[in-house]
Amino acid sequence: MTPAVPAPLQRPVESTQKAKTRPTAAARVKSLIHAMPNGVVLLDSRGFVREVNNEALRLLGEPLLGARWRDVIDRAFRPQADDGHEVSLYSGRRVRLDISSLSPEPGQLIVITDLSETRALLARISHLQRLTAMGKMVASLAHQIRTPLSAAMLYSEGLQRENLPPEQQHKFARKLNERLQDLESQLNDMLLYAKSGEQQPVGHIRALSLMEKLAQQIEAIAQQHEVTTAFQVDVDDAMILGNETALQGALQNIIVNAIHASKAGTKVEVHTFCENDLLKIEVIDTGCGIAKNDLSQIFTPFFTKKQHGTGLGLAVVKTVIHAHQGHIDVESELGVGTKFQITIPLVTSKESSTRGASDES
């Protein structure tokens, strides 16, 4: 039977064992800290640095050991407005700080992760993506411009022939003019797309006046294609807030597309009405329709199935409608027709009176 150790003698033995193991545990922790790839800073209960590793020294610089953490922050950190969950250093590097308690011991553990290389890699990837997109855009623009330009040059050469009959001269001149108009239209689309993301001046727009102007602009185009347009406007004194020129151009684009998709002798309907503080404009045709696989791409820049076109028209339309806090939907079926619905918030009487008061002040 093992004799019991008296309590007064047992405590000194336990204390001696703890004292022997404490240096070993501390050495292990210190070794682990210095082996970590992240910067590590240990603070004591008063906020002074009591242990650091080489990575922390590389990121934060000297002096560090024994320094007050607040002084280190003032010396090494340079917060920026766009830091978010990251912090900028005076060296230009960006780091992430993870802070935790050393419980049950007093103090804190700070782990510093250098994100500079990750951010640089992401920036390079983003740059390459922009270059790729730019390359696709330039290739698309070159292809779209080359077609009408080549045709125009061909007709121009034809006009230079000697003894060309008057009928041929008239035909070549008309074809040349058509190709130049195609080229101008494509360049206008490109300019509209480039400007569609810019801030535009806004003001109150009377929905009735907007639709009346559209009907007048569309009339000649509809007659040229032998298509009837029927405008049904039920808006009273409804007002919207936006840029009339941009909005008029976007709506005209949709209606002209509907006319081009329609056969001679058919009708394009344009319904305008108010519903739940929203202005709704529906453009309905009974033309060729859009394939189901293409519906999700029609608003994508440079997507087109037309022989002559940039594929920018509907991309501009979507950008303009969204800039007016609106939404655009499309339903279509091949051989049946297409319906576009544009929804734009109305200016309520309260908003109108508030704006009027601010304008007078």
C-alpha positions in Angstrom: 0.0 0.0 0.0 1.4 3.4 -1.1 1.7 5.8 1.8 -0.3 9.0 1.5 1.7 12.2 1.0 0.8 14.9 3.4 -1.0 17.9 1.8 1.7 20.4 2.8 4.4 18.3 1.1 2.2 17.5 -2.0 1.8 21.2 -3.1 5.6 21.9 -3.4 6.1 18.8 -5.5 3.3 19.8 -8.0 4.7 23.4 -8.2 8.1 22.0 -9.0 6.7 19.8 -11.8 4.8 22.8 -13.3 7.9 24.9 -13.1 9.9 22.3 -15.0 7.3 22.0 -17.8 6.6 25.7 -18.2 9.9 26.6 -20.0 9.4 23.6 -22.3 5.8 24.7 -23.2 6.9 28.3 -23.7 9.7 27.2 -26.0 7.2 25.2 -28.1 4.8 28.1 -28.4 7.7 30.4 -29.4 9.0 27.9 -32.0 5.5 27.6 -33.4 5.0 31.3 -33.6 8.2 31.8 -35.6 7.4 28.9 -37.9 4.1 30.4 -39.0 3.9 32.0 -42.5 1.7 34.8 -41.2 2.8 37.6 -39.0 2.1 37.0 -35.3 2.1 39.5 -32.5 1.4 38.7 -28.8 0.3 41.5 -26.6 0.4 41.5 -22.8 -2.5 42.7 -20.6 -1.3 46.4 -20.9 -1.2 46.3 -24.8 2.5 46.1 -25.1 4.2 43.7 -27.7 5.8 40.8 -25.8 6.5 38.4 -28.7 6.7 38.7 -32.5 7.9 36.6 -35.4 10.0 37.5 -38.4 7.0 37.9 -40.7 5.5 40.5 -38.4 8.8 42.3 -38.3 8.9 42.2 -42.1 5.4 43.7 -42.4 5.5 46.2 -39.6 9.2 47.0 -39.3 11.2 48.0 -36.2 10.8 48.8 -33.4 8.2 46.2 -32.5 9.2 44.1 -29.5 8.3 45.9 -26.3 6.5 48.7 -28.2 3.0 49.8 -27.3 0.6 48.4 -29.9 -1.2 51.8 -30.3 2.2 53.3 -31.3 2.8 50.5 -33.8 -0.7 51.2 -35.4 0.1 54.9 -35.7 3.5 54.2 -37.2 2.8 51.3 -39.6 -0.8 51.4 -40.5 -2.3 53.8 -43.1 -6.1 53.2 -43.3 -7.7 54.0 -46.6 -11.4 54.7 -47.5 -11.7 51.5 -49.5 -10.0 49.2 -47.0 -13.1 47.3 -46.0 -12.0 44.1 -44.1 -8.4 44.8 -45.1 -6.0 47.4 -43.7 -3.4 49.3 -45.7 0.2 49.8 -44.4 2.5 52.8 -45.1 4.6 50.4 -47.1 1.7 50.1 -49.6 0.9 46.5 -48.6 -2.6 45.4 -47.6 -3.1 43.0 -44.7 -5.9 41.3 -42.8 -5.9 41.3 -39.0 -7.4 38.5 -37.0 -7.4 39.3 -33.3 -8.3 36.8 -30.5 -7.9 36.6 -26.7 -5.2 34.6 -25.0 -7.7 33.3 -22.4 -7.1 32.1 -19.8 -3.9 34.1 -19.8 -4.2 38.0 -20.1 -3.3 39.5 -23.5 -4.2 39.2 -27.2 -3.0 37.2 -30.2 -2.9 39.2 -33.5 -2.4 37.2 -36.7 -1.4 39.4 -39.8 -2.0 38.0 -43.3 -0.3 39.7 -46.2 -2.8 40.0 -49.1 -0.6 42.1 -51.4 0.3 39.2 -53.7 -3.3 38.0 -53.9 -4.5 41.4 -54.7 -1.8 41.9 -57.3 -2.7 38.5 -58.9 -6.4 39.5 -59.0 -5.5 42.9 -60.5 -3.5 41.1 -63.3 -6.4 38.7 -63.9 -8.8 41.7 -64.1 -6.5 43.5 -66.5 -6.3 40.4 -68.8 -10.0 40.0 -68.7 -10.4 43.7 -69.8 -7.9 43.2 -72.6 -9.7 40.1 -73.7 -13.1 41.9 -73.7 -11.5 44.9 -75.6 -10.0 42.5 -78.2 -13.4 40.9 -78.7 -15.0 44.3 -79.0 -12.5 45.6 -81.5 -12.8 42.4 -83.6 -16.5 42.7 -83.6 -16.5 46.4 -84.5 -14.0 45.8 -87.3 -16.1 43.0 -88.7 -19.4 45.0 -88.4 -17.9 48.1 -90.1 -16.0 46.2 -92.8 -19.2 44.7 -94.3 -21.0 48.0 -95.2 -17.7 49.7 -96.0 -16.7 47.0 -98.5 -20.1 47.2 -100.2 -19.9 51.0 -100.3 -16.5 50.8 -102.0 -17.8 48.3 -104.5 -20.7 50.5 -105.5 -18.4 53.5 -105.6 -16.1 51.7 -108.1 -19.2 50.8 -110.2 -20.1 54.4 -110.4 -16.7 55.2 -111.9 -17.3 53.0 -115.0 -17.4 54.8 -118.3 -20.6 54.7 -120.3 -22.6 53.4 -117.4 -26.3 53.5 -118.2 -28.4 56.0 -116.2 -30.4 53.1 -114.6 -27.2 51.5 -113.3 -25.9 54.8 -112.1 -29.1 55.4 -110.1 -29.0 51.8 -108.7 -25.4 52.0 -107.7 -25.9 55.5 -106.1 -28.9 54.2 -104.2 -27.0 51.1 -102.9 -24.0 53.3 -102.0 -26.2 55.6 -100.0 -27.9 52.6 -98.2 -24.5 51.1 -97.2 -23.3 54.5 -96.0 -26.5 54.8 -93.9 -25.8 51.4 -92.5 -22.3 52.5 -91.5 -23.6 55.7 -89.9 -26.3 53.7 -88.0 -23.7 51.3 -86.6 -21.4 54.2 -85.6 -24.3 55.9 -83.9 -25.1 52.6 -82.0 -21.5 52.5 -80.8 -21.5 56.1 -79.6 -24.9 55.6 -77.9 -23.5 52.5 -76.1 -20.3 54.3 -75.1 -22.4 57.2 -73.7 -25.2 55.1 -72.1 -23.3 54.7 -68.8 -22.7 58.4 -68.4 -24.7 60.7 -66.2 -27.3 62.5 -68.2 -29.4 65.6 -67.3 -32.9 64.7 -66.0 -36.2 66.4 -65.7 -39.9 65.8 -65.7 -41.3 64.1 -68.8 -45.0 64.0 -69.7 -45.7 60.5 -70.8 -48.4 61.6 -73.3 -46.0 64.1 -75.0 -43.3 61.4 -75.1 -45.5 59.0 -76.9 -46.9 61.6 -79.3 -43.3 62.5 -80.4 -42.5 58.8 -80.8 -45.6 58.3 -83.0 -44.5 61.1 -85.3 -40.9 59.8 -85.6 -42.0 56.3 -86.4 -44.6 57.2 -89.0 -42.2 57.5 -92.0 -40.3 54.3 -91.1 -43.5 52.3 -90.8 -44.8 53.6 -94.1 -41.5 52.7 -95.8 -41.9 49.1 -94.6 -45.6 49.1 -95.3 -46.4 48.4 -91.7 -49.2 50.0 -89.7 -48.4 51.3 -86.2 -51.2 51.7 -83.6 -50.5 53.8 -80.5 -52.9 53.4 -77.7 -52.1 55.9 -74.9 -54.0 56.0 -71.6 -51.9 58.0 -69.2 -53.7 61.3 -68.5 -51.2 63.7 -67.0 -48.7 61.0 -65.9 -45.1 62.1 -65.4 -41.8 60.3 -65.2 -38.3 61.6 -64.2 -35.5 61.1 -66.7 -33.7 62.2 -69.8 -36.2 62.6 -72.6 -33.7 62.3 -75.5 -32.2 59.0 -74.1 -35.5 57.5 -73.3 -37.0 58.5 -76.7 -34.1 56.9 -78.5 -34.4 53.7 -76.5 -38.2 53.3 -77.2 -37.7 54.2 -80.8 -35.1 51.4 -81.1 -37.6 48.8 -79.8 -40.4 50.0 -82.1 -38.2 50.2 -85.2 -37.0 46.6 -84.4 -40.6 45.5 -84.3 -41.3 47.2 -87.6 -38.2 45.5 -89.2 -39.4 42.1 -87.9 -42.9 42.5 -89.3 -44.2 41.6 -92.8 -45.7 44.2 -95.0 -49.4 44.7 -94.3 -49.1 43.7 -90.6 -49.5 45.9 -87.5 -47.2 46.9 -84.6 -49.1 47.9 -81.5 -47.8 50.3 -78.8 -49.8 50.3 -75.6 -49.0 52.9 -72.9 -50.8 52.9 -69.5 -50.3 53.4 -65.8 -50.5 50.7 -63.1 -49.5 50.8 -59.4 -47.4 54.0 -59.7 -45.7 52.6 -62.8 -45.7 53.7 -66.4 -45.9 50.6 -68.6 -45.2 50.6 -72.4 -45.8 47.5 -74.4 -44.6 47.0 -78.0 -46.2 44.1 -79.7 -45.6 42.7 -83.2 -46.6 39.6 -85.1 -43.3 39.2 -86.9 -40.8 36.5 -87.1 -40.2 36.1 -83.4 -37.0 35.3 -81.4 -35.6 31.9 -80.8 -35.8 30.7 -77.2 -32.1 30.1 -77.0 -31.5 33.7 -78.1 -33.8 35.4 -75.7 -31.3 35.4 -72.9 -28.6 37.0 -75.1 -30.5 39.8 -76.9 -29.4 42.4 -74.4 -25.8 41.3 -74.5 -23.5 43.8 -76.3 -22.5 42.8 -79.9 -25.0 39.9 -80.0 -26.9 40.0 -83.3 -28.4 37.7 -85.9 -28.7 40.5 -88.5 -26.4 40.7 -91.5 -26.0 44.5 -90.9 -25.9 45.5 -87.3 -23.7 46.0 -84.3 -25.7 44.1 -81.7 -25.6 47.2 -79.5 -29.2 48.5 -80.0 -30.9 46.5 -77.3 -27.8 46.7 -75.0 -28.3 50.5 -75.1 -32.0 50.1 -74.5 -31.5 48.0 -71.4 -28.9 50.5 -70.0 -31.1 53.5 -70.6 -34.2 51.8 -69.0 -32.2 50.7 -65.9 -30.8 54.2 -65.6 -34.5 55.4 -65.3 -34.9 52.8 -62.4 -37.0 50.8 -64.9 -37.2 47.2 -66.1 -37.6 45.6 -69.5 -39.1 42.2 -70.2 -39.6 40.3 -73.4 -41.8 37.4 -74.5 -41.4 35.9 -78.0 -42.2 32.8 -80.0 -40.8 32.0 -83.4 -43.3 32.6 -86.2 -45.8 34.2 -83.8 -44.3 37.5 -82.7 -42.7 39.4 -79.8 -43.8 41.6 -76.9 -41.5 44.0 -75.1 -42.7 45.5 -71.9 -40.9 48.5 -70.3 -41.8 49.6 -66.8 -40.7 53.0 -65.4 -41.6 54.5 -62.0 -44.1 57.4 -62.2 -43.4 60.7 -60.4 -46.0 60.8 -57.6 -47.8 64.0 -56.6 -45.8 64.0 -53.4 -42.5 63.7 -55.2 -43.5 66.4 -57.7 -44.5 68.9 -55.0 -41.3 68.2 -53.1 -39.2 68.8 -56.2 -41.1 72.0 -57.0 -40.5 73.4 -53.5 -36.7 72.6 -53.7 -36.5 74.3 -57.2 -38.2 77.5 -55.8 -35.9 77.7 -52.8 
